[in-house]
Amino acid sequence: MTNETTQLADRVERFVRDVVIPYERDPRSTSHGPEQDLMHELRTKARQAGVLTPHIRPDGSHLSQRDTATVLIKTGLSPLGPLACNTNAPDEGNMYLLGKVASESQRTRFLEPMVRGEVRSAFLMTEPADDQGAGSDPSMLQTTAIPDGDDWIINGRKTFITGFKGAGVGIVMANTGSDGKVAASMFLVDLPSAAIRTERVLDTIDSSFAGGHSLLSIENLRVSREQLLGEPGQGFALAQIRLSPARLSHCMRWLGACQRAHEIATAYACRRRAFGKLLIEHEGVGFQLADNLIDLKQAELMIYWCADVLDTGSLGVSESSMTKVAVADALFRVADRCVQVMGGTGVSSDTIVAQVFREIRAFRIYDGPTEVHKWSLAKKLKRDHLQAAS
């Protein structure tokens, strides 16, 4: 790790611990995520501290995935840290994608305000199950984009759209194919839009994402040819550019959150007494915290391993699937143990431990459920075996 990256990560950690953590009890953090004015207040302070959008250099270039991991783990030390530092999902993944494939005009119009932390974004891909729409299987895409002169007209419904409420930029995945064939394309849109109606903001167990998760209806949304990202039919290929790094950055941020939860649980066990001694001196408690150390280190190593793969230029599809499964499951064990060690305090809002537990439980589903990733890996095993045997 370079001195530059280490120093940047240290600055981020000091900012999160000294400035952001005191905001964790702010009433502007709601069940549907932090409110807009809280975001702007925190980002103003991050800008002043020189830690706003730290994973993107002033010249617009992106840190390596390994360096990104070092920094984003520190932003995750508070549930508000990624929002404050502009490393949160889906913005971080959207910025990464636009930095790779957007045209110059698209960068100016959509990417630069995001990098400056002025607006949030949303990625509109998942569709309602009752519409038989795209979820873990994007080939089920029902939202359509029909050409109309030099424009496209988009219609459909989307769900679990993280951060849509209050977002200024949207990336809409729609089917531009014909004759019943799916050809996914991505379109950049300005938000809010009168053509995109929020049916409701879903009530979910997690609460760290600004704007929450929305169910939407898209009705005759007109976009210009200049708003098409890449070429028609490139949507799935573009999604692959985005998904592996975005999936990995989720792991980075939640590792930081679980490191903090472990700190809190350890401090609790080292001061709370029961049955004549400190809790940590009871093997039933001490061993759980020891297991946390092991899971946290294994998660960290998986993250850096996958980051190194991505830094070679590989899409790292299988590697990111393995990492997502391993890290999400390991961190869930860590968060669960922290709750258990702290007993009643662990399920209360007196600390962030209960929130981290809820967030990590949701993470085991977001960005692909564990079972879907294992199914994908099993398909690869079969494919590789058949190729080796032929």
Helices and strands as residue ranges (DSSP letters): H 3-15, I 16-20, G 21-25, E 29-30, E 33-34, H 36-49, H 65-75, H 81-85, H 91-101, H 104-106, I 107-111, H 112-115, E 121-124, G 129-131, G 138-140, E 144-148, E 151-162, E 169-175, E 184-190, E 196-202, E 213-224, G 225-227, E 228-229, H 235-271, E 273-274, E 277-278, G 279-281, H 283-311, H 317-342, G 343-347, H 353-363, H 370-389
